[in-house]
């Protein structure tokens, strides 16, 4: 009996404790009322948004913050803490729109309050106008000799070449990142892969070149946020702006990757047999793992994306220019232009839009290729274009020759500017303000 009575008392005591815990549980969330900014207020990037709100809770407040979301309610910029009193407060936060990369569109100011157990979010829709995009600099990589690579830029009047940096070694590719305001340059047999911080002209990072009878770096692709280089060892790596490796892929055993591109997140790579120089076109999953390949008879000059499933492959077969289209889903490489191109080699190609491409030919002609209708016509004559760049902001085309850089209006083909270089021009890159 005593044991039973003790059990009843213990059960009652535990029940009492549980009921007490339930009574202490906070089920009421904080309340937020935003008075500023007003709905649909318009701001420019670099403006300051005055965020004012009243916040209260039945018990206490543990944190209050202000952030920015895009039109899909994803985080668009940093969240900043707000000073508050508990359990009720009024906040007045100056939220700085100081990210030059914010694009024009609808955004949401988000105010968040937490009481330790419950979180409340409140939103105000605003509109932000982006900083107008503008061309900032045109960089040139030139070579005074086989053992040195120079980086220069064109002055604002497009009349002179201004020396910027000089490095020992050769060159395989270069690019400018407008997003991070960096310049990248990569060697081949003797030159290193390096990044230059354009804000202070300092070297950001360097990947040394290990010299031998074989090339060390075999391919280069510079995108805005990631730069990719391939190695004779068969590896391909993507580097972020700090030099961290953020992507890796590998060629087939005994092959190296020479030219490559991305399509729908998948890596497309021209692989070369180290012994026979036979070539294959491989597709790699987003993780970098290869999953399919097709035979390749041409030496690729340029991959130009048509859409998220198809990529034009411009190059040469036994020195003769050719156009092929790669259907990634079908793993099929075919000829969309069933006629012969002019006798000679293709030197360069650039995409104008998904239907139109310019082709630099060894015969001194730049051709315009249009997928629909299937046609190749003369665009400009008198230019041996080793590189073509399309500036879609200003609708202009940059023509890189061995010792000249010419800028033409795309629509008319009329010359805007032209200048000569005493050194051999290897490549050009356009840097924008963002």
C-alpha angles and dihedrals in degrees: 000000000000089000091051092048091049090052092052091050091048092049091049090049093051091046089052091051092049092049089049090052091050091052090053094049112111110226098162118095125214118268121230130191117182115205097171137075099034120228114285094006112167124231138170125226108272091032120122119237114212104217113196124176143157116228131183140167134191091236118009145324120235103177141005125187142170125217144159128245129189125235090278090054092250121138108273101173143359126306116230127200120243127217111244146167123223139276091002131017148161118225131200110186127177103217111197118214090204100144109108089199095067107118127216114273149078119324137171128229105219124204115192127192127183128189097190095270107033133045128203127192126195127186142202121192116229137169123233126198114211126231105266110258114242137177107252107177143352112220126202128198110205136176123218089178142347094273100051138056122196127199118204138160135220118250120242093264092052090234106109142033115234118203114236114164136355129202137181116247141042131292139237103167147349140186143174123234109213090184094060098021093236135136121218129197129178132194131214116206100355111007125091127231108246144165127218122205102223092200092068103008090239126139106257097192141338133209105199123227117237104213124220139132088285126066113263097204115038106174142018137197123174118198126174099264103017133039119204128203130178127211134214086240087071097255125127120195135185118213128198122219091275094052096257116145106242101164135035134183135161135216124231114283109283093017135098130204116246109167125016145164141177127249123182088342093307122118116236113196137184104218123198125203108237092217107036103020088232111155138218132181111227132190120212127197120244088268090059095253113137116236110165142014142184132200116267123204099177133074102238119234098173143354112216118185116231096182139325092294106030132060129185114229112205120188147098137291110205089339095311120118117248140177122214134169122216118210101202097194093051092036087227130144114198143161112255091178106057096191133084119263122224115293110272141047134310111237104178145356136196134186118238095174136332091284103035132063135170119222125200111213131197090236091072096259130118110211130201114223119195121189092206112063093022098239143141116199135169112267102174135352130209100045126106092201112198089172133019124195125187116209101201092183093064098020092238135135124220115210116201118199129171093271106008142061118201129185117203135180105252098216096052103020088229118150116255099176139346135184138175131232126209088206124064110265111227100178145337131220133193120223120198128192092252 
